[in-house]
Amino acid sequence: MPALNGSLRLALDFLAFTGLWPAAVAASLVAACALALGAGPSGDRLLTAMALAVGGTLVVYNVDRLRD
């Protein structure tokens, strides 16, 4: 496997270790559940729930990274 250059490695490390992927999955699961329950694709309550899911996931993953 060829060596990665510095900027590509930094970008991959950022995506892999910041918790953005799990946070995006949490937001999409909240949106999917809202749609499945008939809440509709828009609305302040849905955006608030998605923001809460993203924020909570980022806090949990970043606090876990501090322990390592």
Buried (B, 14 or more C-beta within 10 A) or exposed (E): EEEEEEEEEEEEEEEEEBBBEBBEEBBEEBBEEBEEEEBEEEEEEBEEBBEEBBEEBBEBBEEEEEEE
